Structures are given as C-alpha cells and as structure tokens.
C-alpha cells in the first residue's frame, strides 16, 4: 500500500525539526509527509518553504486559516481528505520516529485493522540534549538507558513484543490504519474541541465497532516522545469523556461531524 505519514503539529518548530530528521533517516523512503498544523503560523510556513527541498520526501502543509483553538480532529480530517495514499500513519509533533517505523507499518499495512504502536518517554534532561544539539544522533538505546527517560523497553525492536499484554489501546501519537477504514466511519469527530479522548479513544471505539481488529505494533513501530509539561487540563479531559459517553449511547459509529461535513 502507498503510505502517508500525517503529523499533528502545533507551535513547536524545534520538535518538528527532530521529527523530520527521524523521517529523513528512515530505512524505507517510499512515503510522503503531511503536516497537519492546528494553527496558522508564519514561522512554520517559512521553515517548510526554505527547507522542504532538503528532505527526500514530499511535504504537504495543511493549516487553519486562523487559530480557532483546539481543532486537531478537524485538521486531521483535512489531511485525510487530501492524502492520495492508501495507508495512513499518525504521529504527534512531539514524537521522533525510529528509523524503521515506516518499514514496520508498510510490512503489515492492509484494511480491516488498527495498527497500534507505543512510545518511549524521553526524560526532561535527555530531551533538552537533543533539542540543544538539534540532532537525533544521540538517540541510541545505550544513551536511553543512561538517561532520565522512562518506558525504555519500548525502544527494543523485537519480532515478538516484550509483554504478554500488548493491546493497551490506541495512542494517537503512533498508529496506522487504511484510509478507506477511516472514510467508512467519517473520519475523526470534530465535536471534540479539547485535547484528549477525541483523537484516540473515540476513533478507536468507532473503528472497532465497525468491525476492525487491533494489531499491536509494540516493539516494532517505535517513537520517542520529547518531554514537555502537560499542556491541557484534567477538567477538559473529563469533559471529553462525558461527551464520549454520550456519543457511545447514541451509537453513531459514523460520526456526525467528520470528513463528509468538512469545508476543505
């Protein structure tokens, strides 16, 4: 299947530069990149215009016409609509991909499945080192073990995951799915205008309810989460859970405010 990497991004160019370096170093270079920016930011536009020719992959930049607040799901839907490829891999703008991430997803890519990866949690000090050097060269397993990072076992690449329980739910920062499977449920639900729940729990529930199965990409598709303080409130998360509960009661597997309702 042809493959697009869709990056959810908001106002952190140093993180984005490390992510793009990780994509430049991929062992499988047959993909394109879509930066789904939940903002309208001239700094990002200037960076992409100046640097896109330095990357071996094509970059599409999708952005809000104005910053309306948290509209991540709406922007993801725009990226889905514009993608010309059959399989989509979703990363967050604070996650650096391992060099074999694209290869791992391409190896399994097909319809009917949610492919769910995990993440290594880089420590504050180690993240600062990477950002200061503007390079991923120190991102090795040995350096991880000696750093203040956590969940370092997730960095081990193994044919068999290093855990008995591998299906821990979808993380919106590292997963893949066939484009058609997203079209069948009308994409992401744009009713979620707060962070958390809407971009992972909700879409996972609707895809599973529509007959998809989950396959773990633990210890196969690996990303490294750059440290940052939590940027959203627990009150907002709980409000999203209440909204999600309401939607599950209505059982709208094909959401009512998704791809088909999008003004591209």
Secondary structure, 3 states (H helix, E strand, C coil): CCEEEEEEECCCHHHHHHHHHHHHCCCCCCCEEEEEECCCCHHHHHHHHHHHHHCCCCEEEEECCCCCCCCHHHHHHHHHHHCCCCEEEEEECCEEECCCHHHHHHHHCCCCEEEECEEEECCHHHHHHHHHHCCCCCCCHHHHHCCCCECHHHHCCCCCCCCCCCCCCCCCCEEEEEHHHHHHCCCCCCCCCCCCCCCCHHHHHHHHHCCCEEEECCCCCEEEECCCCCCCCHHHHHHHHHHHHHHHHHCCCCCCCCHHHCCC
